[in-house]
Amino acid sequence: MSKPVSVTVFGAANVDITGYTKATLIYKDANIGSMKTTAGGVGRNIAENLKNLDFKVRLISVFGDDPLSEFLLRDCKQKFLNTQGSLSVKDASASTFIAIMDEHNDLALGISAMSLYDELNIEDFIQNLPPQIDSEYSVLETNFSTAILEEIIRKYPHQKFVLDTVSGKKSLRAIPVLKDLYILKTNLLEAEMMSGLEIKSDADLEKLVRYFIDKGVQKVFITLGKDGVIYGDKNQVKKKPSIASTVINTIGAGDSFVAGLIYGDSQGASLDEMAHYGMAAAAITVRHQEAVSPELNLKNLNQTLVK
């Protein structure tokens, strides 16, 4: 990009604590292995991916005042992620995700501790928001409540809002704001839950995309895992296969997909090209052990795009 495009990301920052066993996992016993602590969270991951693609990024999130929150803030500073406008909650612990991996590096057990967001005082968060933001795009995700999503959209009406759904249940929080979205990125399960439609065929998939277009979303992208992505706007609905890649870890693929979409749109790319940028970013991400791949940059993105 000749001039950095500004993006504000409103979303969660988590500490991911991952345990790896050195042998077959034995339940109800102490397993010998290794541990890794990394910064994660849907919003934070998207922000880091965008930063790696040379965007000017601000992350507006929620932090506690414990050592793990300090770890997250220190990580953001080291990666030049601007967290001005984020809320710090007194006597609160950072949001954490603990993952125990089996001998094949597949998730055997996970515990998500998101009380920092689940118990968030909405008024405190809203009152802490900056009076204005200097960005072209704003990314939303459904770790925040519907009330917070609606207030962000009301407060900053001139943004291009990009929303990423987090999980089936949390995706329902996005229903009231669909009419305000420039881009919606979701997966098949979440899209089915939001729409109430049951998908049994490609024709049903097309109806699913059109459901969200009819609700007011300008550009819709529904990821289908190994089957690629189906996407559309008011003029077309298309489907693309996934880009072949060596899969090491699928956690974070959706976050990088969002960054790829925004990059494509910021470059004036067509809907087809945006889908390809998203899948190229995801293909780079899944071949790395961490949720945000250090290999995701503009050079590698464009090289993956032409393969």
C-alpha positions in Angstrom: 0.0 0.0 0.0 1.4 3.4 -1.0 -0.3 5.0 2.0 -1.3 3.0 5.1 -5.0 2.5 5.5 -6.3 2.9 9.0 -8.4 0.2 10.7 -9.9 0.2 14.2 -10.5 -3.2 15.7 -13.1 -3.6 18.5 -12.5 -7.1 19.9 -11.2 -9.5 22.5 -7.6 -10.0 23.6 -6.9 -13.3 25.3 -4.0 -15.1 26.7 -3.6 -18.5 25.1 -1.9 -21.2 27.3 -1.2 -24.3 25.3 0.1 -27.6 26.7 1.8 -30.2 24.5 2.3 -33.8 25.6 5.4 -35.8 24.7 3.6 -39.1 24.5 0.0 -40.5 24.4 -2.2 -38.3 26.5 -3.2 -39.9 29.8 -6.3 -38.5 31.4 -6.4 -38.0 35.2 -2.7 -38.0 35.4 0.3 -35.6 35.2 1.6 -35.8 31.6 5.1 -34.8 30.7 5.3 -32.1 28.0 5.8 -28.5 27.4 3.7 -25.3 27.7 3.5 -22.2 25.6 1.9 -18.9 26.5 0.9 -16.5 23.6 -1.3 -13.5 23.0 -4.5 -14.4 21.2 -8.2 -13.4 21.0 -10.2 -12.9 17.8 -10.0 -9.1 17.8 -6.3 -9.0 18.8 -5.4 -11.7 16.2 -7.2 -9.7 13.4 -5.4 -6.5 14.5 -2.0 -8.2 14.4 -2.7 -9.8 11.0 -3.7 -6.3 9.7 -0.6 -4.8 11.1 1.5 -7.5 9.3 -0.2 -6.4 6.1 1.0 -2.8 6.6 -2.3 -1.3 7.9 -2.3 1.4 10.5 -4.2 -0.4 13.3 -5.8 0.5 16.6 -7.1 -2.2 18.9 -9.9 -1.2 21.3 -10.3 -4.1 23.8 -10.7 -4.9 27.5 -7.9 -5.7 29.9 -7.8 -6.6 33.6 -5.1 -5.5 36.0 -3.4 -8.8 36.6 0.0 -10.1 35.3 -1.6 -11.8 32.3 -3.2 -8.5 31.3 0.2 -6.8 31.6 1.6 -9.6 29.4 -1.1 -8.8 26.7 -0.5 -5.1 26.8 3.3 -5.6 26.6 2.8 -7.9 23.6 0.7 -5.2 21.9 3.3 -2.6 22.5 6.1 -4.8 21.1 4.0 -5.4 18.0 3.2 -1.7 17.7 -0.5 -2.2 18.2 -2.1 1.0 19.4 -4.5 0.1 22.3 -5.5 3.7 23.1 -9.2 3.7 24.0 -9.2 0.2 25.5 -10.8 -0.3 28.9 -8.9 -1.4 31.9 -11.0 -3.1 34.6 -9.8 -2.9 38.2 -9.4 -6.2 40.1 -10.1 -8.2 37.0 -8.2 -11.1 35.4 -7.3 -11.3 31.7 -9.5 -13.4 29.4 -7.7 -16.8 29.0 -8.0 -19.9 26.9 -6.2 -23.1 28.1 -5.7 -25.8 25.5 -4.4 -29.3 26.1 -3.1 -30.9 22.8 -2.9 -34.6 22.2 0.1 -36.5 20.7 -1.1 -35.5 17.2 -1.2 -31.8 18.2 -5.0 -31.9 18.0 -7.1 -30.2 20.7 -8.0 -32.7 23.3 -9.4 -30.3 25.9 -10.0 -26.6 26.1 -11.2 -24.2 28.8 -12.3 -20.7 27.8 -12.4 -18.2 30.7 -14.1 -15.1 29.2 -15.7 -13.6 32.3 -13.9 -10.3 31.6 -16.2 -9.9 28.6 -19.2 -11.9 29.8 -19.5 -9.7 33.0 -18.4 -6.5 31.3 -20.2 -3.3 32.4 -21.6 -2.0 29.2 -21.8 1.6 30.3 -18.2 1.6 31.4 -17.1 0.4 28.0 -19.2 2.8 26.1 -18.2 5.8 28.2 -14.6 4.9 27.6 -14.8 4.9 23.8 -13.0 7.8 22.1 -15.2 10.6 20.8 -14.1 9.9 17.2 -11.8 7.5 15.4 -9.6 8.2 12.4 -10.0 5.0 10.3 -11.7 3.8 7.1 -12.7 0.4 8.4 -13.9 -0.8 11.8 -13.8 -4.5 12.6 -16.4 -5.9 15.1 -16.6 -9.3 16.6 -19.2 -11.0 18.8 -17.2 -11.4 22.0 -18.9 -8.0 22.6 -22.6 -7.9 23.4 -25.3 -6.7 20.9 -25.6 -3.5 22.9 -21.9 -2.7 22.5 -22.0 -3.5 18.8 -25.0 -1.2 18.3 -23.4 1.6 20.2 -20.2 1.4 18.3 -22.1 1.6 15.0 -24.2 4.5 16.3 -21.2 6.4 17.5 -19.1 6.0 14.3 -21.6 6.0 11.5 -19.2 6.7 8.6 -17.1 3.6 9.1 -17.0 0.5 6.8 -18.0 -2.1 9.4 -16.6 -5.5 9.0 -17.9 -8.2 11.4 -16.5 -11.6 12.2 -18.7 -14.0 14.1 -16.9 -15.9 16.9 -19.0 -19.0 17.6 -22.5 -20.3 17.0 -24.1 -19.0 20.1 -22.2 -15.7 20.1 -23.0 -15.1 16.4 -26.6 -14.5 17.3 -25.5 -11.2 18.9 -24.8 -9.9 15.3 -28.4 -10.3 14.1 -29.6 -6.8 15.0 -26.6 -5.1 13.3 -26.6 -7.0 10.0 -28.2 -4.0 8.2 -25.2 -1.9 9.1 -22.5 -4.2 7.9 -20.2 -3.5 4.9 -18.6 -7.0 5.2 -19.8 -10.1 7.1 -17.4 -13.0 7.5 -18.9 -16.1 9.2 -18.7 -19.8 8.8 -21.4 -22.3 7.8 -22.5 -23.3 11.3 -22.8 -19.7 12.5 -24.6 -18.6 9.3 -27.1 -21.4 9.8 -27.7 -20.4 13.3 -28.2 -16.7 12.5 -30.5 -17.4 9.6 -32.4 -20.4 10.8 -31.8 -22.0 7.4 -30.8 -25.7 7.1 -28.2 -26.2 4.3 -28.3 -29.5 2.3 -27.2 -28.4 -1.2 -25.3 -25.7 -3.1 -28.6 -24.1 -3.9 -29.2 -23.8 -0.2 -25.8 -22.2 0.2 -26.8 -19.6 -2.4 -30.0 -18.9 -0.5 -28.0 -18.5 2.7 -25.8 -15.8 1.1 -28.8 -14.0 -0.3 -30.5 -14.1 3.2 -27.7 -11.9 4.6 -27.7 -9.7 1.5 -31.5 -9.2 2.0 -30.8 -8.2 5.6 -28.6 -5.3 4.4 -25.1 -6.7 4.4 -23.2 -5.4 1.4 -20.6 -8.2 1.0 -21.0 -11.7 2.5 -18.3 -14.4 2.9 -19.2 -17.7 4.4 -16.2 -20.0 5.0 -16.7 -23.8 4.4 -13.5 -25.2 5.8 -11.8 -27.5 3.3 -14.6 -26.8 0.8 -13.6 -23.2 0.4 -15.9 -20.2 0.6 -19.2 -19.0 -0.8 -19.7 -15.3 -1.1 -21.8 -12.7 -2.8 -23.3 -9.2 -3.0 -26.5 -7.9 -4.4 -25.3 -8.7 -8.0 -23.8 -12.2 -7.7 -23.2 -15.3 -5.5 -20.1 -17.5 -6.2 -18.1 -20.3 -4.6 -14.4 -20.8 -4.6 -12.4 -23.9 -3.5 -9.8 -23.6 -0.8 -6.1 -23.1 -1.5 -4.0 -26.2 -0.8 -1.7 -25.8 2.2 0.1 -27.9 4.7 -2.1 -27.8 7.8 -0.4 -27.5 11.1 -2.9 -25.5 13.1 -6.3 -24.2 12.0 -6.8 -21.9 15.0 -6.6 -18.3 13.7 -7.3 -19.1 10.0 -10.6 -17.2 10.2 -8.9 -14.2 11.8 -6.4 -14.0 8.9 -9.2 -14.5 6.4 -10.8 -11.3 7.7 -7.5 -9.4 7.3 -7.1 -10.7 3.7 -10.6 -9.5 2.9 -10.0 -6.0 4.2 -6.7 -5.9 2.3 -8.3 -6.9 -0.9 -11.1 -4.3 -0.5 -8.7 -1.6 0.4 -7.0 -2.2 -2.9 -10.2 -1.9 -4.9 -10.3 -5.7 -5.6 -13.3 -7.4 -7.0 -15.4 -9.7 -4.9 -13.7 -12.7 -6.4 -10.3 -11.3 -5.7 -11.3 -10.5 -2.1 -12.3 -14.1 -1.6 -8.9 -15.2 -3.0 -7.0 -12.8 -0.7 -8.9 -14.1 2.3 -8.1 -17.8 1.4 -4.5 -16.9 0.7 -4.1 -15.4 4.1 -5.7 -18.4 5.7 -3.5 -20.8 3.7 -0.4 -19.0 5.1 -1.7 -19.1 8.6 -2.7 -22.8 8.9 0.8 -23.9 8.1 2.2 -22.3 11.2 1.9 -23.5 14.8 0.7 -20.1 16.1 -2.7 -18.5 15.5 -1.0 -15.5 13.9 1.7 -16.5 11.5 4.8 -14.5 11.3 4.9 -15.5 7.6 1.8 -13.4 6.8 3.0 -10.4 5.0 2.3 -8.7 1.6 5.0 -10.5 -0.2 3.9 -14.0 0.9 0.3 -13.1 0.5 0.7 -12.1 -3.2 3.0 -15.1 -3.8 0.3 -17.4 -2.4 -2.3 -15.6 -4.5 -0.8 -16.5 -7.8 -0.1 -20.2 -7.1 
